Amino acid sequence: MTNLLETIQSGRQSKPPRVLLYGVEGIGKSTFGSEAPKPIFIQTEDGLDEINCDRFPLATTFDEVVAALKTLVNETHDYESVVIDSLDWLERLVWDKLCQQYGVESIEKVDGGYARGYMHALSLWREVLDLLGALRSRGMVIVLIAHSKVERFEDPESSPYDRYSPRLHKHAAALVKEWTDAVLFATRKLRTQTEDGGFNRKRTIAHAIGKEGGERVIRAYGSPTCVAKNRYGITEELPLSWSSFVGAMTTS
């Protein structure tokens, strides 16, 4: 019988990062993914025409996404990163797959309803994450891209407030966030200023800081304004670029 004490591992073990980057449209999320080492894109939405990158044909079904991942797992290639662009469009393919399996028109009606469809969707999400895990074991970096949404957060220690989060159903979002090493929020640097709106009212105006509508940055730590995390000890705001993230990751 194997002595379990002989299997104990110690010390830090460097592995390729698993990154979820989310933000508003046009902020530069796909460009961030294209800056990862030798990337190959699995595109579930059309929008990479202006980016110089290798990519599989646009996936219109969940099975096509799985086929692309299995190809990378089973075939010989020199790609070092895989980028899924985007997760919220992949979620639509997950729901379409379940609707076809159960012969219904809406995820809300899968398996009789009562939110069972969202729970069944987790098995398909785990299939994707397992394949991504196999690629990571082969030394590939994982970059997952998603759009953002504003959600109401019921904080038990304070009054409810709005914050940015990935545009995914809460069950899928929780699973993916737990699996990744870093959840990064891409945004622009802004400052707010209160002005007189007339009739004894005040209005708050947002002004961009920097050029081209505001300096583009990523936040790797959670705050009342956004969902974010990282396992690398990054506590500062970073420029929106892969090199900035990796530099902060390796020095933390």
Secondary structure, 3 states (H helix, E strand, C coil): CCCHHHHCCCCCCCCCCEEEEEECCCCCHHHHHHCCCCEEEEECCCCCCCCCCEECCCCCCHHHHHHHHHHHHHCCCCCCEEEEECHHHHHHHHHHHHHHHHCCCCHHHHHHCCCHHHHHHHHHHHHHHHHHHHHHHCCCEEEEEEEEEEEEECCCCCCCEEEEEECCCHHHHHHHHHHCCEEEEEEECEEEEEEEEECCEEEEEEEECCCCCCCEEEECCCECCECCEECCCCCCCEECCHHHHHHHHHHC
